[in-house]
């Protein structure tokens, strides 16, 4: 082993050791909730020179320890937990995925895929699938990431390496996709509103970053492929797999009956997708928004992504189960769904405290204050465009450790960055692209990501001692590499004058 590899392993070992000394995620979120309460009380009387870019009002920290605030907190505790967005996504999707998994449908699909995928290409194919999963919003967290562990384990490789590769694709490469998704019009809407502060007539295309994000997917795949095979998996060779063997994917051959059952399930899925296609493309389709758009967030098609995932897995799973003989009656289907919910019990406990912390952090305005202060400081430095873009990327990556919502962060800082750089001659499309890079790269190392505890749970299926530090140590090489290489790619891409997307890269006059 080279000195550099040895040094890297020692650094990651220290990160893992320190991180694993952190309390259980549920306890950590409760502790952070207490910290937010205390700081909201201490800073509530302080006057900050921070203007909210959307309201134009001065930002003040709200005291969450006041009688009225605590009464509101307790009165809305149930609603806060039930309204926690990732909770519904995870539970509904896992009901369908659980049936497909326990019927044997997913297991057979993996085996057949392994038969046609060369072992050398297993990692890049997995990362590519993870990237494409962004089209279904957060489905990759509950579908692709656990499948990464299953696929690697079935191939005789370390399952945690598969989970890490899938996590890097789903979350670390969140803004790298060659398939347009609902994220594109969401961010474009905030960018256009911010640009209209300076130029009220400006109109931006929802795919104004499409060319860049499509090319970025290649960067994410190559970086993830190299790190998984050359850094992560060799390091995991010393980590024994001590999970429950009864819960591990079977490595037996695919029987003719299983193959028949799988193809029956696939036909069921294809029929459903064809029906969905004709329903979506029909004239005056009810799946579009009032303007006829299918990809907007107000379109019913985008709002029913998770239920569609549920149906597209539970229906083939049921068909596969009955044809294969794994299901003999409806009770078997219900038991499969029940078992999937039993596996999610620990996640629901963590989600409860996570939801309370995120709600308190937002209500206190501490997150808003942190975002505005950081953005204002960077803009006051008056650096060149390229340096400023890198600064934005690193600032967003840092803020993302505390404020997880991509749309919330961009809504706050786009009114500052977009008009400022327009006056220097840089298009809103470039600023938005820089934001997307910074937002993606640090997702995979912040325990405050709502899905982070869920990924820890996936790892514990194979290695019981996996903790927060273990996962951070796994993902840190991905974050550092993507942050540096993806930033450099954006700057080179921009300097070469390549359009970032459709109808983008319009240059605005300085001043």
Secondary structure, 3 states (H helix, E strand, C coil): CCHHHHHHHHHHHHHHHHHCCCCCHHHHHHHHHHHHHHHHHHHCCCCCCCECCCCCCECCCCCCCCHHHHHHHHHCHHHHHHCCHHHHHHHHHHHHHHHHHHCCHHHHHHHHHHHHCCHHHHHHHHHHHHHHHHHHCCHHHHCHHHHHHHHHHHCCCCHHHHHHHHHHHHHHCCCCCCCCCHHHHHHHHHHHHHHCCCCCCCCCCCCCCHHHHHHHHHHHHHHHHHHHHHHHHHHHCCCCCCCCHHHCCCCCCCCHHHHHHHHHHHHHHHHHHHHHHHHHHCCCCCCCCCCCCCCCCCCHHHHCHHHHHHHHHHHHHHHHHHHHCCCCCHHHHHHHHHHHHHHCHHHHHHHHHHHHHHHHHHHHCHHHHHHHHHHHHHHHCCCCHHHHHHHHHHHHHHHCCCCCCHHHHHHHHHHHHHHHHHHCCCCHHHHHHHHHHHHHHCHHHCCCCCCHHHHHHHHHCCCCCCCHHHHHHHHHHHHHHHHHHHHHHHHHHHHCCCCCCCCCCCCCCCC
